[in-house]
């Protein structure tokens, strides 16, 4: 098995278009009235360096909807991974024609704390460019230091993620 390279690249405005294309595709599979589809993660924050993988958050009325749609999601090029370590999630990955991972699709039920956590983190970084810049520097250093070790990369950026998440939750508490 080839080790996956941890690559953090400067912000690319095309990420928004890639998300919109995937959102349209998913809306043809799932009933748009019953799901919300959000662009999350670093690629959703203008100006923020990121791993060039689009993170999508699908909020469904129920996980049963996602499970029912899984064969169609797989037919659209996604690989189903089940919960993949997070209870209450249905997770999918999509690769390009060269076998490079391009999309992570995280599905949760509406009202999930995971939804709130990801959306408030994204919104906080969008509203606080200095915080996003600090985060970018930590990610770039961690990616250079742990080029072929995704677990250490994640551990390396974990303290700033927790710090930003706490600030974000104080900034926009759960209503």
N, C-alpha and C positions, 0 to 999 in steps of 0.2 A: 504494500500500500504506500502510495506517495504521500509524503507529509505536506499538508496544506500550508502555504506561505501566508503569514499574517502581513497584509499590505494595507497601510493607511495612506490614502491619496488626498490631494487638495479637493475641495468641494467642486462638484461638477453640476452645472445647471441642468444637464440632461437627466439627472436623477429624478427630477420632478416629472418629466415626460415619461420616463420608464415606469414610474409609479402609476401615472394616469392610465397608461396602456394596460397595465396589470389590473387596475381597478375596473376598467371597462370589461376586460375579459372575465373577471370574477363576477361582475354584475350580470353577465349573460348566463352564468351558471346558477347563481344564487338570487333569490327574490330581493331586489334592492329595498323594498319596503320593510323587509324583516332583518336586514343587516346594515351595519355601518362599516365602512372600509376607510381606514386611516393610514396615512404615511407616517411611520414612526422611525425612531433610531436616528443616528447621526446624518444619514443621507437626507433626512427631512428638515434639517436645520441649515438654511442658507448660510454659506461661508464656512461651515464646519468641515474639517477634514474627516474622512471616514473610510472604513473598509468599503469597497465599491459593491456592496450587496444591499439591495432594497429591502427594508423591513416593512412589512405590511401587517397591520392589526385589523383583524376581522372580528367585529362584535356581532354576535348572532343572538336571536331570541332564545335559542337553545342549541346545545352541542349536537343534539339529534339532527338538526338541520344540516350541520356541517358533515356529520357522518353520512347522512343520506346523499349529500352532494359529493362525497369523497371520490367515487368513481369518475365523475365528470371533472373534478379538479385534477385528478391524476391524468385524465385524457388530455387536459390542457397543458400537460408537461410538468406537473408537480409530483414530487415523491412524498407520500404520506409517512410521517414518522411517529404518529400517535401523540402521547403526552410529551415524550422526549424530555422527561425529568421535571416537568412542571405540572402538578395535578390540576385538572380542570382545563387543560389546554389541548388543542388539536393543532399539530405543527406540520408544516410542509416545507420542502425545499425545491427550488427550481434551478436548473443548470442551463447554460447556453450550449450551442452546438459543439463547442470545444470541451465540454465537460466542466466548465468553470461555474461555480455557484454564483447565481445572480439574484435570487429572491428568497427571503425567509417569510413565510406566511404563518402568523401566530393567530389562532382562533380561540376566543373566549366567549362566555356568555355575557350579555349586557349586564352591567352592574358589578362585574368582577373587579376586585382590587387591582389585579394586574393591568386592566384597561386604564384605570385611573392613574396608576403609577407611571405607565409609559407615556400617556398623553400629557400629564402635568410636567414630566421631565422634558419632553419635547417643547412644550409651550414655554417653559421657563427659559430654556436655552435660546429659543427664538427671541424672547423678550429681553434677554441679558447677554449681549454679544461678548462682554468681557469674560463672563463665566464660560461661554462657549469656546473662547480663545484659550483659556486656561486648560479646559478639557482637551482641546485639540493638541496642545503641547504634550500633555501627559500621554495621550494615545500615540502620538508620533514617536516619542521616546520609547514607550513600551513595545511598539511594533518593531523598532530597530533592534532593541535589546533581545526580544523574544521572537525573532523572525519566523521560526518554525515550531513555535510552542504556544498554541492558542490558549491553553489553560493558564500559563504564566502571564501571557498578555492580559487576559481577563483579570487575573489576580493583581497585576500591576496597576491597572486602572480602577480597581474596585474602591479604594479609599475616596477618590474624587467623585466617583459615581454616587457613592453613599452620601457624601457631603452635598452634592448638587441635588440629589433626590430629597434630602431633608429640607434644604432651602426651598425647593419647589413645592413641597407639601405645606410648608408654612405660608408660602406666597399664595397658593391656591388650595386651601383645605377642602376636604371632602364636604360636599353640601348635604 
